[in-house]
Amino acid sequence: MQKRSETISPTAHYTGYTWYQHGLSHPALVTPQGRVLHTMVGPLNALARVTGAPTLSGLLLARHHSIDHLLQGAIDDGRITQVIEVAAGLSPRGWRFKQRYGDRLRYVEADLPDMARLKRDRLARSGLQSPGHEVVALDAMTDTGPLSLSALADTLDVHQGTAIITEGLVNYFDQAALLGMWARFAQVLARFPHSLYLSDIHLSSTGDRMAVKGFLAVLSAFVRGRVHLHFESAGEACAALRQAGFEHATLHEPRMLSSAAGFTPCAGADLVRIIEARGQHT
Ligand SMILES: C[S@@+](CC[C@H](N)C(=O)[O-])C[C@H]1O[C@@H](n2cnc3c(N)ncnc32)[C@H](O)[C@@H]1O
């Protein structure tokens, strides 16, 4: 699974550039690889825009703003004061949320060791890291040991409401790997008094089937492997989340969140759904 995970990492450079290009990030989180990949994918995005087809940037921005919005709501109403962003890549969310909430929020970004090192160096060199904002090495596929989520959760305060986020990760894993990861997330979240899991996911029945297939073909070529569509419907995905140990699960359509979340939905927004789930608490 480690080898499979490594092929996913270049996509973080691409999305890192997208967040920057749309005013959500800082130049320190842009890499040369991100710029090159953007130049390569640029004509596809341009073609999609003129033909009215879904754009990759429309999809990415819809998922990013939707997750921001749901996380912000949970922090503002006092449920969540600790966040673990698994597979954070070069996402600016940790930096942006720490700027907004300061000492009221602990934000731990986690990724495979090489990506975590890159992110940590970039944040530190640019002075973007503040107390309570960490970047750690983690392998979401591991049950035990120093790279496991369980070991990371041991370092958190068990009396604080805690969120786990994954963005741009779940569809790269096959069904067994995904269900295993969700079970680990639910088990860890049950330690805390309140919990939240937020993630994007692609379903096989979502949006225009041709558009979904085209998008997945590009993505599969990009990561040199198959991209998995595990569930046909929101109902199936929610049932799997409950089976994995979550108490409550909903799938949101980004378009329905767009006005509250402050973004303009375009065709790409309809190709993705946002999971909001809560762990079981005694
Ligand atoms: C598509 S990028 C998404 C990055 C970021 N979340 C974003 O939206 O900009 C996927 C990320 O997943 C990370 N990743 C892949 N396999 C992983 C694993 N087993 N454990 C933790 N992170 C992993 C990669 O290193 C990469 O940073």
PDBQT file of the ligand as one rigid body, heavy atoms in Angstrom, charges set to zero:
ROOT
HETATM    1  C1  LIG A 301      -4.582  14.549  -3.740  1.00  0.00    +0.000 C 
HETATM    2  S1  LIG A 301      -3.383  14.871  -2.507  1.00  0.00    +0.000 S 
HETATM    3  C2  LIG A 301      -4.431  15.847  -1.464  1.00  0.00    +0.000 C 
HETATM    4  C3  LIG A 301      -3.668  16.813  -0.639  1.00  0.00    +0.000 C 
HETATM    5  C4  LIG A 301      -4.544  17.811   0.128  1.00  0.00    +0.000 C 
HETATM    6  N1  LIG A 301      -5.469  17.131   0.987  1.00  0.00    +0.000 N 
HETATM    7  C5  LIG A 301      -5.265  18.717  -0.823  1.00  0.00    +0.000 C 
HETATM    8  O1  LIG A 301      -6.482  18.541  -1.004  1.00  0.00    +0.000 OA
HETATM    9  O2  LIG A 301      -4.629  19.619  -1.372  1.00  0.00    +0.000 OA
HETATM   10  C6  LIG A 301      -3.280  13.321  -1.677  1.00  0.00    +0.000 C 
HETATM   11  C7  LIG A 301      -2.368  13.319  -0.450  1.00  0.00    +0.000 C 
HETATM   12  O3  LIG A 301      -2.527  12.047   0.191  1.00  0.00    +0.000 OA
HETATM   13  C8  LIG A 301      -1.287  11.706   0.756  1.00  0.00    +0.000 C 
HETATM   14  N2  LIG A 301      -1.327  10.255   1.051  1.00  0.00    +0.000 N 
HETATM   15  C9  LIG A 301      -1.359   9.228   0.165  1.00  0.00    +0.000 A 
HETATM   16  N3  LIG A 301      -1.394   8.055   0.819  1.00  0.00    +0.000 NA
HETATM   17  C10 LIG A 301      -1.386   8.341   2.146  1.00  0.00    +0.000 A 
HETATM   18  C11 LIG A 301      -1.401   7.537   3.318  1.00  0.00    +0.000 A 
HETATM   19  N4  LIG A 301      -1.422   6.201   3.256  1.00  0.00    +0.000 N 
HETATM   20  N5  LIG A 301      -1.376   8.157   4.529  1.00  0.00    +0.000 NA
HETATM   21  C12 LIG A 301      -1.337   9.513   4.603  1.00  0.00    +0.000 A 
HETATM   22  N6  LIG A 301      -1.331  10.321   3.526  1.00  0.00    +0.000 NA
HETATM   23  C13 LIG A 301      -1.345   9.740   2.310  1.00  0.00    +0.000 A 
HETATM   24  C14 LIG A 301      -0.299  12.117  -0.306  1.00  0.00    +0.000 C 
HETATM   25  O4  LIG A 301       1.027  12.197   0.186  1.00  0.00    +0.000 OA
HETATM   26  C15 LIG A 301      -0.882  13.465  -0.729  1.00  0.00    +0.000 C 
HETATM   27  O5  LIG A 301      -0.354  14.519   0.045  1.00  0.00    +0.000 OA
ENDROOT
TORSDOF 0
